[in-house]
Amino acid sequence: MSGLITVESIFTTAETGLATAEAGVATEGTVAATAEAGRASLEAVSMLDVEIFEGVPLWLILLIVSSVIFVVLVILLISWIFHAEKEAKKKVHHAPSTHDVMVELQKELLRSMEATSRQNRLMIWLTILFITVSILGGAVVLNFFQNIKNFSASWIAQFIEYINSLFMQ
C-alpha cells in the first residue's frame, strides 16, 4: 500500500500544498502590515516637533513665549499693587472746598479710566496667554494620542502575527 499512488493521496497532498501556500500568503500579508505600520510611525511627525529654527522645536519657542508673557504679567500686577498702596498713603484728610471736591472727582474719574484701560490690556494679554496655552495643551494631547496610536500599532501587528502563528500550528 505504501508504493501505490491513489487519487485520495494526490488530493490530500494537493490540499496540504494549498494550505501551506495560503499560510505563506497570510504571513507575507502580516509582514507587509507590520512594515507599513513601522513606516507610518516613522513618517508621523508631531506638530510640536516641527523645527522653526535649526535645532529649536516649536514647543520650546511656545514655552519661552508663554513664560515671558507670564513673567511680564506678574511684574505688572506687582507694580500696580505697589502703586495703589502709594496712592492710598498720599491721601490726607482735610475739609475740602466744593472746587476741590470737583477736581478730586475728575481726577478719580481719570484714574478710573486709566485703571480700566490697564485692566483691558491685562485681559488682552491674559486672553493671548490662554489661547497660547490652549493651543500648546491641545498639541500636547494630540501628540500624546498620536504616540499611543503609533506605539500600539506595532503591538497589535505583533499580536495578530502571534495569533496567526497559533492557527498555523
C-alpha angles and dihedrals in degrees: 000000000000093000095048121095111213131188090245093056090049091052091046091051091048092049091049091050091048092050090049091051091049090050089051091051091048091050090047090052091050091050090049091049091049091048091048091051090050092049091048091052091050093048094047107096120184118237088235093054093060108115116228093183123019108286094359114106123210094247091060092052091048091048092051093047092048092048093050092049090048093050092048091051092050091049091049091049092051092047091050091051092051091046091053091050091052091051091049091052093048095060111101121188118233136139104281127204123233091258091052090049091053092047090049091049091051091048090049090050091052091047090049091051091049091049090050089051090051091048090051091051090047091051091050091051091046090050091051090048092048092050091047092049091045092052092045091047091047090050091049091051092047090048090049093053092043089054091048090051093048092046095046094046092069092045092050091049090051091047092051090048090052092050090049090051089052091053091048092057 
